[in-house]
Amino acid sequence: MFLEDYRSQLTKIMTEKDTNEELFLQRYEMMYIIPTGFEEDEIKKIQGTINSQIKDAGGLIISEQDMGRKKFAYPILHQTTGHYGLVEFDLEKKNYKPLETKFRLSDEILRYLIIKIEPKTEEDIAHFEMIKEKIENRKKKKLQDEINDDTPGSEKREEKKEVKEIKKEIKKETTEKKEIKMPEVEKTDAKKDKDKVSLEDLDKKLDEILDDDVEL
């Protein structure tokens, strides 16, 4: 739809353009946030206004995307959520500044970001759609596999359960081994006995010395 509209708009611009004047088109991508407080139909109207402003500036809309309401990473002007939108368009460089000023002064746009991008060919778009389809098919297959795995009495589910139980037992045994410690009492008693023997030897030696003095 957008590609057909793009071709017709481009043909119209080229027809109305002075043949001696070159057409300098730049591809832009704009992400914008509509603040909270607007109903669904009001959001659609604001998005339509943004597209109209681009067209009024001589822009050619390539694609647009409604990204829905999202939560901010941090508050913006005391707001924590907003409705995101994305639009890709071609515009003459000389018309960019007036259009950007309109977006900046609009109360219906909380934040926006416009960047220059490389134009996408029809082959690029077809390739993107093919990749998107492959991703969707993989998601469906993964979901179907999960449903099959969760079927009561399936062998795969029982096998996973058995493996979990074995891992649990191994972990338990390892933990118990780590908690085994040598009793401190035995070490203390051994030390006491050693100290006791040393004192007895000392007394014996002292008695021998005293006896020798007496004989002298």
Contacts in CASP RR format, 6 or more apart in sequence:
PFRMAT RR
TARGET T0000
AUTHOR 0000-0000-0000
METHOD contacts of the structure
MODEL  1
MFLEDYRSQLTKIMTEKDTNEELFLQRYEMMYIIPTGFEEDEIKKIQGTI
NSQIKDAGGLIISEQDMGRKKFAYPILHQTTGHYGLVEFDLEKKNYKPLE
TKFRLSDEILRYLIIKIEPKTEEDIAHFEMIKEKIENRKKKKLQDEINDD
TPGSEKREEKKEVKEIKKEIKKETTEKKEIKMPEVEKTDAKKDKDKVSLE
DLDKKLDEILDDDVEL
2 61 0 8 1.000
2 62 0 8 1.000
2 63 0 8 1.000
2 64 0 8 1.000
3 62 0 8 1.000
3 122 0 8 1.000
3 125 0 8 1.000
5 61 0 8 1.000
6 60 0 8 1.000
6 61 0 8 1.000
6 62 0 8 1.000
6 90 0 8 1.000
9 55 0 8 1.000
9 59 0 8 1.000
9 60 0 8 1.000
10 60 0 8 1.000
10 90 0 8 1.000
13 23 0 8 1.000
13 58 0 8 1.000
13 60 0 8 1.000
14 23 0 8 1.000
17 23 0 8 1.000
23 92 0 8 1.000
24 92 0 8 1.000
24 93 0 8 1.000
24 94 0 8 1.000
25 60 0 8 1.000
25 90 0 8 1.000
25 91 0 8 1.000
25 92 0 8 1.000
26 90 0 8 1.000
26 91 0 8 1.000
26 92 0 8 1.000
26 93 0 8 1.000
26 96 0 8 1.000
26 116 0 8 1.000
27 62 0 8 1.000
27 88 0 8 1.000
27 89 0 8 1.000
27 90 0 8 1.000
27 116 0 8 1.000
27 117 0 8 1.000
27 118 0 8 1.000
27 119 0 8 1.000
28 88 0 8 1.000
28 89 0 8 1.000
28 90 0 8 1.000
28 91 0 8 1.000
28 96 0 8 1.000
28 114 0 8 1.000
28 115 0 8 1.000
28 116 0 8 1.000
28 117 0 8 1.000
29 86 0 8 1.000
29 87 0 8 1.000
29 88 0 8 1.000
29 114 0 8 1.000
29 115 0 8 1.000
29 117 0 8 1.000
30 86 0 8 1.000
30 87 0 8 1.000
30 88 0 8 1.000
30 89 0 8 1.000
30 103 0 8 1.000
30 112 0 8 1.000
30 113 0 8 1.000
30 114 0 8 1.000
30 115 0 8 1.000
31 84 0 8 1.000
31 85 0 8 1.000
31 86 0 8 1.000
31 112 0 8 1.000
31 113 0 8 1.000
32 50 0 8 1.000
32 84 0 8 1.000
32 85 0 8 1.000
32 86 0 8 1.000
32 87 0 8 1.000
32 103 0 8 1.000
32 109 0 8 1.000
32 111 0 8 1.000
32 112 0 8 1.000
32 113 0 8 1.000
33 76 0 8 1.000
33 82 0 8 1.000
33 83 0 8 1.000
33 84 0 8 1.000
33 85 0 8 1.000
33 109 0 8 1.000
33 110 0 8 1.000
33 111 0 8 1.000
33 112 0 8 1.000
34 43 0 8 1.000
34 46 0 8 1.000
34 47 0 8 1.000
34 82 0 8 1.000
34 83 0 8 1.000
34 84 0 8 1.000
34 85 0 8 1.000
34 108 0 8 1.000
34 109 0 8 1.000
34 110 0 8 1.000
35 77 0 8 1.000
35 79 0 8 1.000
35 82 0 8 1.000
35 108 0 8 1.000
35 110 0 8 1.000
36 79 0 8 1.000
36 81 0 8 1.000
36 82 0 8 1.000
36 83 0 8 1.000
38 46 0 8 1.000
38 83 0 8 1.000
38 108 0 8 1.000
43 83 0 8 1.000
46 108 0 8 1.000
46 109 0 8 1.000
47 64 0 8 1.000
47 66 0 8 1.000
47 85 0 8 1.000
49 108 0 8 1.000
50 87 0 8 1.000
50 103 0 8 1.000
50 109 0 8 1.000
51 61 0 8 1.000
51 64 0 8 1.000
51 87 0 8 1.000
53 99 0 8 1.000
53 102 0 8 1.000
53 103 0 8 1.000
54 61 0 8 1.000
54 87 0 8 1.000
54 89 0 8 1.000
54 91 0 8 1.000
54 99 0 8 1.000
55 61 0 8 1.000
57 91 0 8 1.000
57 95 0 8 1.000
57 98 0 8 1.000
57 99 0 8 1.000
58 91 0 8 1.000
58 92 0 8 1.000
58 95 0 8 1.000
59 89 0 8 1.000
59 90 0 8 1.000
59 91 0 8 1.000
59 92 0 8 1.000
59 95 0 8 1.000
60 89 0 8 1.000
60 90 0 8 1.000
60 91 0 8 1.000
61 87 0 8 1.000
61 88 0 8 1.000
61 89 0 8 1.000
62 88 0 8 1.000
62 89 0 8 1.000
62 90 0 8 1.000
62 120 0 8 1.000
63 87 0 8 1.000
63 88 0 8 1.000
64 85 0 8 1.000
64 86 0 8 1.000
64 87 0 8 1.000
64 88 0 8 1.000
65 85 0 8 1.000
65 86 0 8 1.000
65 87 0 8 1.000
66 85 0 8 1.000
67 83 0 8 1.000
67 84 0 8 1.000
67 85 0 8 1.000
67 86 0 8 1.000
68 83 0 8 1.000
68 84 0 8 1.000
68 85 0 8 1.000
69 81 0 8 1.000
69 82 0 8 1.000
69 83 0 8 1.000
69 84 0 8 1.000
70 81 0 8 1.000
70 82 0 8 1.000
70 83 0 8 1.000
70 84 0 8 1.000
71 80 0 8 1.000
71 81 0 8 1.000
72 79 0 8 1.000
72 80 0 8 1.000
72 81 0 8 1.000
72 82 0 8 1.000
76 110 0 8 1.000
76 111 0 8 1.000
77 110 0 8 1.000
79 110 0 8 1.000
82 110 0 8 1.000
88 117 0 8 1.000
90 119 0 8 1.000
91 99 0 8 1.000
100 114 0 8 1.000
103 109 0 8 1.000
103 112 0 8 1.000
103 114 0 8 1.000
104 112 0 8 1.000
120 128 0 8 1.000
148 154 0 8 1.000
149 156 0 8 1.000
149 157 0 8 1.000
150 157 0 8 1.000
151 157 0 8 1.000
END
